[in-house]
Amino acid sequence: MVTRDEARTAKSTLRERLGRVEGVCGVGLAQRGDTHDWVLQVNVQNVSARKDVPPDVDGVPVRVHVVGAVEAL
């Protein structure tokens, strides 16, 4: 089980790693299972952007969602 604080720390590391990766739209936290288990969530524009996302960061699992192009309203 991963605490929210552990996930927040790993999020900073992951954002730094993916900051210049084309196709990454956002990095955030998400609950997995019960309310005390957290994962990192990476939103990407397309499937090809997934290749640069690691499966975990510092023991925190990473899940990827393909969301398409993101535009400001």
Protein Blocks (a to p, Z undefined) as FASTA:
>chain_A
ZZfklmmmmmmmmmmmmmmgghiabdcdddehiakbccdddddfbfklmmmpcfbeehia
cddddebjaddZZ
